[in-house]
């Protein structure tokens, strides 16, 4: 797979860093292909170390940027497994804040439907939704809605670019743009997509086989003038 990615990018000297999100996902593994949880976890951590060459993207809370350093996936896993480790990741904060019924009500009020939205070019989707938002009582734009969300964010947590991108994913999902199939974990899965897109905004390339993720990430990158390229491996 890494060879295919290098071929797609057109470069041989490519770094595949891992982030805390990858380790958090591994931490939630129960079992994999019938293997006991501990073996499945060790296999995943070993794979990350092999692919990333132990290059870790870590957020510097002083400036909210991600910086690369050498570190094993096992070390990060050990750190988040401690009893006093922080709880849920900040990007999950709004994951289940709005019910599916409320989303339906909002879509009806905006007079939007997924079929129409999904056929609008990503460069025009913000303009289209802003026109719909302007007809509402408060008339807030896409960016103004994000600014409003910031005001209600817990003061002890810092709002970085990954939270901007998470907000974009959430608003697009509420509007029905390439919305995920409803399941008990769909909101959390979308939060992971937003998180990975946020971390990738500090990289040169985001590669994903998930079309919904790529389209939402592209809108977020356009909105915040992020130059990260988005690719898929065919």
N, C-alpha and C positions, 0 to 999 in steps of 0.2 A: 504493500500500500504506500509506504513512504517513497518508493521509487516512482510510483504513478504520480504522486503529488509533485515530486521534483520535476518530473517530465511536464506536467501541466503548467507549473510555474515557469519552467524554462531555466531553472537554476539548479546547480548541484550542491552548492553550499547553503543548505537550508536548515534552520533551527526550528524544532518542534517543541516549544516550551509547554510545561503543564502549569496549571493554576490550582488554587485552593478548591475551586468548583469541581475539578476532576476528582480530587481526593474526597470531598464531601459526598459525591455520588457513589464512590467506592465504599465509603463508610456505611451507606444505606443498603448495601448488597446483603441479601439474606442467603442466597445460594446461587450457583451458576452452573447450568448443565448438569445438575445432580451432584455437584461437588459440595462438600461441607463449606460453610461460610468462610472459615479462616483460610482454607486453601484457595477458594475463589478470590478472596481479597488479596492474598499474597501474589497470586497469578496476575491480577490486574495491576498491582503496584510494580511488579517486576517488568511488566510490559511498558508501563509509563516510563520507568527508568531507562529501559532499552531505547524506546522511541525518542524520548526527550534528551537523552544523554545527560540526564540529571540537571537540566536547565529549568529553573522555577521562576515564574512570574509572580512577584509578591507586591502587594499594595503597600506603598509608603503612606501611612495615615497622616503624615505631616503635610503632604501636598496632594494626596489622593491619586498619585500616579503609580503605575506599575513598573517595577524595575526587576531586571533579570539577575539571578544569582545561582550559583551551583548548590544543589541540594537534592537529596534523595526523596523520592515519593514516600518511602517508609518513614522518614523523619517527620514529614508533615502529617502523615497518618497518625503517628504516635502522639503528636502534639494535640490534634483535634480529638483524640480518643481519651484524653485526660478528663477526670470528673469535673474539673473546674474550667473546662474549655467553654467558650461562648456558645450560646444556643443557635437558633436558626440564623441563616445568613440574611443580611438586610434586604436583599432583593426579593425575599419571600414575603416581605412585610405586607404588600398589597395583594398577594396572590389570590386570597379568597375573600377579599374585602367586598366584592360585588357578586351577588348570586346570579345564576343563569336567568332567573325570572326578571331580575332587575335589568340585565343586559338586553333582554327582549323588549322590555318597556322603553329603554333608551333608544334602541334601533327603530322602534315604532315612532317615537317622538321625533327622531331625526329623519324618518322616512328613507332609511337606507336598507339595502339587503346585500347579502354576501355575493350573490351572482353578479350584481352590477359592480360592486366595489372590486371584485377580483379581476374584472376586465378593464380596469383603469390602470394606465401606466403608473409605475411607482413614482415618477417625477411629478405626477399630477394629483396623487392621492391626498396629500396634505391640503392643497388648494380646494379640492372637492369637499373634503370634510370640514374645512373652515367655513365654506359657504353654508353647509348644513348647520354647523354650530352657531353661526351668526343669526340664525332664525330663532334660536332659543332665547329665553328671557334674559339670561346673563350675557349671552353673545360672546363668550370667551373663545379665543383661538386655540389651536392645538398647543402652542407653546405656553399660552397663558394658563391652560389647564395643568400643564406640568409645573408651572410656577406655584399654582395653588396647592398642588400635591406636596410640594416642598414645605409649605407653611405648616402642613399637618404631619410632617415627618417627625419621628421622635427626636428631640433635641440632643440626645446623647449619641445619636448616630450621624455619621457624616455622609452627605449626598455627593457622590462622585459621578463620573461619566456612566458607569454601569447602571446607576439608578436612573439617569436620564433615559438611557436606552430601555431599561425595564419599563419605565413609564410609557414610552412609545409603544412597546409591545402590548402593554395593558390597554391603552386607548384604542389601538387598532383592533384588538380582540373584542373589546366592548362594542365597537362599531360593526364588527363582523367581517373585517378584512382577513381573508385566508385564516379564518378562525379554526382552532383545533377541535377535533371531535370530542364531544363531552364525555368525560370519564372521571372517576374519583381522583385521578392524579393529573388531569390535563392542565390545571392551573399551575401546579408545581413544575410540570414538564416545560411549560411555556416560560416560567421563571428561570429555569436552567438555560433555556435557549437564549433568553435575554442576557443572562449573566455571561455566558460564553461569548456572545456578541460584544458585550461591554469590554471584556478582557481583550478580545481580538482587536478592539479599536486602538490598542497600543501596539499592535503588530502590523506587518505589511500586508498579510493575507489572512482571510477567514475562509476556511474550506468546510463545507457542509453538504451532505447529501439530502438534507431536509429543505425542500423548496419553500415551505411556509416560513421557516427560519430565515432563509436567505433573503426573501422579499421584504420581510419586516426589518431585518438588519439593514438592508439597503436604504429603506426609507429613513431609519434612524441616522445612518451615516450621512445621508444627504442633508438631513435637517440640522445636524450639528457639524457639518463641514469636515467629516472624517474621511481620510483618504485611503483607508484600508480596502483592498480589493476583495471581492467576494467571488469564490470559485466553487465548482463542484467537480468531482471526478467521475467521468462517464465510464 
